[in-house]
Amino acid sequence: MGSETAMAQRVCIIGAGVVGLSTAHALVLEGFDVTVLEARDQAGLETSFANGGQLSYRYVAPLADAGVPQQALGWLLRGDSPLRLRPRLDPAQWRWLLDFTLACRRSVNQANARHLLRLALFSQHTLAQWREEGLDGFDWRRNGKLVAFRDEGSFRSARQNLSDPAAQFVLSAQQCRELDLALERAPFVGGIHTPDEEVADCFLFCQRLVEQLQASGRCRLVYGHPASKLILRNAAVAGVEAGGQSFEADHVVLAAGYRSAALLPGGPRLPLYPLKGYSLTAPIRAGDHAPDVSLTDYDRKVVYARIGERLRIAAMVDIVGFDPRLEPKRLALIRQQAMDTLPDACDYDAAIEWAGMRPATPTGVPLVGACGPRGLWLNLGHGALGFTLACGSAQLIAAQIAGRRPDIDTSGLTPERLAG
């Protein structure tokens, strides 16, 4: 698409989380006029608000894998399980669980992991470009990541299945302690260290994107306007109805997470379900015993990220429907596990609690591309990897809308994978 044509095009994005705002930024850089519609009164208040903070570009293997259903049954019998399932009379939940189970094959997992790794590294490259162009002020650091293991068996398996052996290093228990003195008393038998992984504050990233978009003169952000329906003309999208108003557009991008499914005008059902996660954000104590490296406690499924002078602790996958309420027992479990592992890292009594609904596909691979009527695009289903994949997904969508070949192999990443 030529630049004059691109400049004449209007794009409406539904959702002002990290995925929607990144998409808006990429489209503005392409020369489009963009409107972002957000149901809340501010950007980034839902899933993007207090997520894990780790930009884990090489740790993107989907949850669905061989043996996971059997392992999950064991988890469900434990009081400290990282996974909780609350069965509901909800066909969407059971369809998602069935599709998830069907995806729990090693060959499927490996293929999807390759798709995700390709998109993740593209996202890392895209964020680096945006930072070079002046996007900053969101506590970004390249601090590396350590995936640490309590169990010898899981450590052995991880050593044998590195996603990028040239960039990942196997460390003994002693080497983990030497890497970060905050782990001196942590009960890990070893770990996998990736030095060039990153960390940042997703909510601050959203705020900086808002500032850039407002300064561009090409983007309008409209808050307090939940989208209610798409406007269709001649089998193509012509805009969006939101908050009692009509917003005309040549293209519409659905980036409102799980709620996006209600806007599709027939056609395929979106294979999305909200996976609830939790986090604590606590100020680092005087004396500074918090880890500098981003840490994943593999066997407990807890992640730690130092963001500025705060420690973000995130965990849990609850398959309980759309229920964003804080669960005191789940948060108390995270707090206790963190105190057991890193007792002096932060002021746990002052921790801010959060729960968010992460829209996920059964395969773990997001839906990024055209779907349904002409001019309708999806950027959905990133699950726990929304921040990690947001910039790459945005760049991919922007290239497709602009009518040019993306700078990434899109096989396995587009909504053409949707069935029926």
Buried (B, 14 or more C-beta within 10 A) or exposed (E): BEEEEBEEBBBBBBBBBBBBBBBBBBBBBBBBBBBBBBBBEBBBBBBBBBBBBBBBBBBBBBBBBBEBEEEBEEBEEEEEBBBBBEEEEEEBBEBBBEBBBEBBBEEBBBBBBBBBBBBBBBBBBBBEEBBEEEBEEBBBBEBBBBBBBBEEEBBEEBEEEBBEEEBBBBBEBEBBBEBBEBBEEBEBBBBBBBBEBBBBBBBBBBBBBBEBBEEBEBBBBBBEBEBEEBBBEEEBBBBBBBBEEEBEBBBBBBBBBBBBBEBBEEEBBBBBBBBBBBBBBBBBBEEBBBBBBBBBBBBBBBBBBBBBEBBBBBBBBBBBBBEEEEBEEBBEBBBEBBBEBBEEBBEBEEBEBBBBBBBBBBBBBBBBBBBBBEBBBBBBBBBBBBBBBBBBBBBBBBBBBBEEEBEBEBEBBBBEBBEE
